Amino acid sequence: MKNGARCRPLEVWMILSTLMLAAALQQPALSCPIAGDPVSGKPGETIEYAGIRFATCCTDCGGTFKKDPAKALKASAEKGKTVGVFLFDPITHARIDDKKAVGFSDYKGVRYEFKSEDEKKTFDADPKKYTARPEKEALFCPVYKTKIGAYYQAGGYVDAGGVRYYVCCDSCLAQMGQEPSKFTANAANEVKAPVAADVTASSE
């Protein structure tokens, strides 16, 4: 500070609060879903499965993971390892940018991010409720009637009739959420079990 000026108590408190908040929001590194070690730097492969993004430490682990991602995720959760990040806010179901998330919670191997502290509190009160997912999904927007290439390209999702339908944008998310039965038939031929997909190229 100039001329030997000193911080007043309120200014000190504000600075410390800002630093504490930044530290609280800093997310620890995810672990490789196969090797279990933290993945730092460039991952071997970046893989998406069931709306969750994973990073492996090497391509060998990537190949193993893609053969049975559900098994690998379950094993990681049992070991207390957080290995993936969900690409959507589990409360609003909208796609979330991790740079804009205000908080996160790790649950059964997956990191969930939130757009507000209230949403985080809602999630933490009953995480099982907000992490349950149907066995089938459709990467096809039933409203706009267009195929969605990958989870990260979806604007959100709606669960209806035992299927998770991914939509292309916020507008379709709102329409699908209000009256899903009006649109589900449009994606009937696209319903299938989740499949792990390599999205390394798109994340570089």
Salt bridges, closest charged atoms under 4 A:
GLU11 OE2 - ARG8 NH2 3.42
GLU45 OE1 - LYS66 NZ 2.92
GLU48 OE2 - ARG53 NH2 2.55
ASP106 OD1 - ARG111 NE 2.75
ASP124 OD2 - LYS120 NZ 3.04
ASP159 OD1 - ARG164 NE 2.72
GLU190 OE1 - LYS147 NZ 3.53
ASP198 OD2 - LYS66 NZ 3.96
GLU204 OE2 - LYS42 NZ 3.79
